[in-house]
């Protein structure tokens, strides 16, 4: 085998990145295929061998016999001794059967097979190379653009940027440089398919890793990234060094670092929030840039009510709910935004409900109340002595139980409605217009009870 052949193998190894051993195995397979096709060796036990001195040889394994009926698989003992002195009948020996006219057809067949194997080896190299780089950022040149996909030249391979992985408002032309995130690598019969992305949250994370040395060095850690590509992103950062401000490191002097990432993302807005193990603090930080008054967290259901100043409500919610939606994704909590005025109204409503509940108690207690009140009034009428404090407290305590729980008395059993119902007072609205003196004129209603009813009804008018 002449030196030109080995030189050619070396050139292929350098230019294609395929090891010489791989090429040699491809050539062996090609020569064996060519021999079987052109010299009828299908029934023979043959192989192709190679050494640096003699080059490629076709070797057949034959059995040593005394008499032969099949020259392709057997060899006479007398002939075998010429090749191997100590052989005996029944031995298997190797015989070189390389044809002298292993010429043009064999060479052409070998060339075709070698070419195919080289392509397969190249695809395998590309696949392994890029498979190991999944999750990295790579820069390429736009090769062509169709209605949906952008095809990117990565020097030794072509990649695809699908429509769903593109930022909507971005437009690229042939020849443009483009920075992308390697999302996936697949191998198929048509070759290696490299899928790129510019919308993946990890793309933002990797871009900050390039711009912020503290992230690259492991001092600052990005705990999470959420995106609505092309519009807005939120990232949570944490510093392992108390002397390093995680948010400040990501923003950079005069905002240079974060602005570099924003520019790469075609103006996508980026909010940087400080991560905290305390959910209430983390939720508050995640809603940045809006200010919050308080955070009420339910750890069991991972839901939180966040109270914000009235003027911050729209900022906290964001355009079409974007800010609170991204904050919820970043923290993993369900977040309900309320303004301070909403909370005040709700508190007032609760107070009113409690006042109503104080006035309108369970109807089954009304008979007992009526009996107790009658006794109290008889004590007032029959004796000039002041009612003892204990008895008055008891009357005041039970007076609110004279009427049912709800603000309307309609629909209850009329027999147990008590004195107010007997007087034709079926709703709270009717009672609100009555004075203490007028209430005292009702059968079974004394002064203490009348004052109590009047005061509670007055609270409901506030």
N, C-alpha and C positions, 0 to 999 in steps of 0.2 A: 504494500500500500504506500503510494508515494507521499512525499511531504506536502504536495498541493492539497491533498485530501484533508490532512489534519489541519492545515492552515484554513481551509474552508470551514471546518468544524469550529475552529477557534473564532472565526469571524461571526459565525452564526451565534455562538455562545455570547459574544460581546454585544452584537446588535439586537438579538432577540431575548437575551437574558435566559437562554435555555442551556442547562448544563450539558457538557459533552456526553456524559453517560446516557442522558435521556435521548440525545440524538443517535447515539450508537445503537441503543435498543430499538429505536424507530427504524433504523436502516436494516438491522437484523430481521425484524418482522417483515419489512418490505422485500428483502431478498428471498426470504423463505416463501412468502406469498408468490413472488414471481417464479421461483423454481417449481412450486407445486402446479402453477397454472401452465407453464410452458414446457415442463419436462415430465409431467405426469407423475408427480411424487406423492399423490394423495394416499396411496397405500403404504408408503414407506415411513419408517420412523426416523425422520430427518430433523436436523436443526442447523442453525447457522452460527458458526463460532467466529471469534475475532481475536487476533493477537497483533501486537505492534509490528511483528516481523513479517508475517505472511499475509496480513490483512484478513479479509473475510473468506471463510471456507464453508462449504456445504458438507455436513457430516451425517452419515447414515449409520444407524445401529443395526448390525446383522448378527444372526445366530450361526455359530459354527456347526456344520453338519458333515456327515460322511458323504451323503448324496443329496443333491439339491434339486427341488422342483420349482423354487421361487427365488430367482437371483436378486430380486429387490429387497428381500427380507432375510435371505440366507447366504452363507458363503461356505465353500468347501474347505475342509481342514487343510488341505495342501496349499490352498491360496491364502488362508488366514495366517499360516505360519510365517509367510513372507512379511506380514505386517506386525505380527506379535508372536515371538518365538515360542513362548510357553503356553499358548492357548490350547484348549482341549475341546472335544465335542460337547456342545451344550453351552459353551461360553458365549457371551455377547460382547462384540468388539466394535469399536468406532472405525468407520471407513470414510475417507475423504472421497466425495464424488462430485466435486465442483466441476461443472461442465466447462470445456474450453470455449464453447460458443455461447457462454452466458452473456449474450450480446444486447442488441438494441432494444428488443421487446422487454427483456428482463430489466434493463436499466430504466426504461420509461415507466414501467409498472412500479419499480422501486421509487422513482422520483415522485410519482403521484401519492403513494402511501406516505413517503417521508414528508411531503408538503402538508398532508392532512394531519399527521402526528405533530408537526411543528405548530400548526394552528391550534390544535387541542392543548398542547403544552403552554402556548401563549395565553389561551383563555384561562387555563388553570392558574397561571402565575398572576394574571390580572385579578381573578376572583379572590385568591388568597390575599393578595396585597391590599385590595380595597375592603375585603371582609374584616380585616384587622383594623381598619380605619373608620369603621362605623362609629358615629358620634363625634367625628372631628369636623373642623371647618376646612374647606378647600376652595381654591380660586381657579376658575377656568375661563375659557373664551366661548361666547355664544357662537355656535356653529350654524344652527338653523332654527327657525321658529315656524311652527304651524298654528292652527287655530286654537289648540289646547296646550301643547307642550313646548318646552324650550329644551333644545339639545345642546349640551355643553361639552366642549373638547377639554379633556383633562390630561392632555399630552399623550399618554399611553392607552387611553380608553375614552369612550364616549359615554356620557351620563345623561339622564333625563330629569328635567324639573317639571313634574306634572302640574296641571292647572290648580288642583286643590292645595298644592304646596307653594303656590305663588302668592305674593302680596298683591291684592286686587288692583291697586292703582299703579303698580309698577309696569313699565313697558321697556322691552329690550330689543336691540337690533343686532344683526350679525356683526361679529367683531367686538362687541362690548365685553368688558371684563365683568365677571359676576362672582360674588362670594356666597357660598352656600354651605349647608350642613348635610353631611352624608347620613341619610336616613336608613337606607337598607341596600344590601347587595344580594342579587339572586343569580343563580347559574341555570342556564337553559341550553337547549340544543342549538339555539341561535347565538349563543355566546353569553357573556356576563352583562347583566343589567344593573346599573348603578342608579339608585333613586336618590335625588337630592330634595332639599326642603329649605324654604326661607320663612316658613310660618311656624315651625316647631318651637315650643318654649325653650328647648335646650339650645337653640340657635342663639337666643338672647343671652343665655347663661355663658356660652362659649365666647361670645363677643366681649362680655365683661371680663372674662378671663384673659383675653388678649390686651385689654385696655387698662386693667387694674392689677398692678404687681402684687398687691396684698392678697388678691384672690389666687394668683398663680403660685405664690409662696405658701398658701394654706393658712395665712393669718386670718383672713376674712372668708367666711363660708356663705355661699348662696343656699339658703334653706328651701327656697321654692320660687317658681316662676309661673305666672299665668298670663295668657295673652288673648287679645282679640286682634289678630294680625292686621297691621296697617293702621289701627286706631289707637290702641292703648295696651300697655303691659304693666304688671305689678311684680316686683321682686322683693323677697324677704331676705335680709342679710344679717349676719351675726359675726361678731368679732371674738376670736379666742384670746385676744390680748386686750386687757382692760385699758391700755394706753392708746389703742387704735380705735378711732371712730369708724364703724363699719359703713354707715351711710355717707359720711364725709369722704371716705376713701373711694367709694363708687362714684360720687358726684365729681370729685376732683377740684382742683383750684379753678375758680371761676366757671365751674361746671364743664370743664373741657373733656373729662373722661366720659361722662354720660352723654354729652353732646356728640361725641364721636360715634357712640352706639346709635343714637337717634338718627344721625346722618346716614349711617349704613342701612337703617330700617326705613328710609325715606320719610322721616318726620314722625314716626310712630311715638306717641307720648309714653314716657316711662316714669312710674312712681316707685320710689325706693323706700321700703318700710323696714324698720328695725324689728327683727324677730325677738320674741320673748316667750318664755315657757308659761307665763301667766296668760291664759286665754283672753282675759279682759284687756290686758295691756296690748297684746298682739292685735286684737280686733281694733282697738283704738288706733294703733299705728297703721294698720292695713287700710283704714279709711282715709288716710292722708291723701290730699292736703286739707280735708275738712277738719274742723275742730269738733270735739265731742264734750258733752257735759258729764255723762256717766254711761257705764256699760253694765247691764244686768244680765248675767250669764247663767244658763241652766246646763250644767255639765252633763247631766244624765242624757238629755236629748240633743246636746251640742247646738243649742239655739240661744240667741242673745237679742235683747232689746237695747238699742243704742239711742240715747237721748242727745240731741244736738240743739244748739241755739237756733231760733227760728230763721235767722239770716243764713244759716249754714245748711239748711235742709236740702235745697236743690243741689248744692255742691257735694254733700254726703251721698246723695242718691246717684248723681251723675246723669249725663245725657242718656236718656232711654234706660236708666237704671244701671249704666255701665260701671260706675265706681263701686257701688255696693255689690254688684254681681261679681266683679273681679275680687273684691275683698273677701267675699264668701268662699270663692274657690281657693284663694290663697290660704285662708285660715282653716278651711274645712268645716266652718260653722254656718248655720242658718242665721242670717242677720236681718233684723227688723228695725228700720230707722223711724224714730219718732221725734217730733219737735217738742220743745219745752212747753209750748202752749197746749199741744195735744195732751201731754202728760198731765198738765194742770186741769184741763177739762175732765180727763178721766178720773183724776183724784176727786174733783168736785162731784162727779157722777156717783162715785163710790160712797162719798160722804152722804149724799142725798139718799142713796139706797139704804145705807145703814140707819139713817134717820127714819125712813119709811118702815124698815124692819123693826125699829124700836117701837113705833106706833102701832103697827099692824102685826100682831102675834097670832098664834094658832087659835082657831075658832073653838076647839074643844075645851080650852081653858076659860071661856067666857062665862059659863055658868058659875064657876067658882069665884070669878072676879066680881060678878054681880052680887053674889051673896056676901062677900067680904065688904064690898062698898056699902051695901045697905046697913050692915052692922056699924060701920064707921059713921054714917050719917045719923043713925039713931043716937049714937053716943054724943054727937054734936048737938042735936036737937033737945035731948033729954037732960043734958047736964051742961052747966056753964063752965065746967072744968075743961081746960085745953087738952086736946087729944095728945096722949103721950107720943114722944118722938118716935119710939119703936113702931107704934101703930101707923103714924103718918108715913114713915119710910115704907112700911109694908103696902100702904095704899098707893104711894107713888110708884113703887116697884111693879105693882100689878096693873096699873091703869093702862099702860101701853099694850097690855095683853087683851084689852076689851074688844079689839077689832082684828080682823084677819090679816094675813101677811101682805096680800097684794094691795095696790092702790084703789082697787074697786072691790066692792062687797057683793057685786052681782054674781049669781051662780052658786052661792053657798046655801046650805040648809038654813031656811029662815027661822027655824025653831031655836037655833043656837047662835043667832047673830047678835044677840045681846041688846042692850038698851038703845044703842045708836041706831041699829037697824029697825027696832020697834018705833023709833021716832021718825023713820022714813029717810034716814041718812045712809045712802048706799055707796057713796063715792067720797074720796078725799076732797074733791073739788067743792062738794057741798059743805063740808066741815070747815074749809078754809075761810069762808065768809062769816063765820060766827064769832061773837065776842065771848068773854068768860061768863058774863052775866046771862047771856042767851043760852050757853051750854049748861049752866046751872039749873035752868028752867026745865031741862029734859028730865024725864022720870028716871030716877036711879043714879043721876050724875050729881056728885057733890062738888064743893068749891075746889078741893085739892085736885080731884080728877079733871075738872073743867080747866084749871090753870095749866095742868100738865098737857092736856090735849092742845090747848091754845099755843103753848110755847113750842111744842114739836111741830105743829102745823106752820107756825111762823118761820121755823128753820127751813121748811120746804119751799118757802117763797123766795129765799135768797138766791 
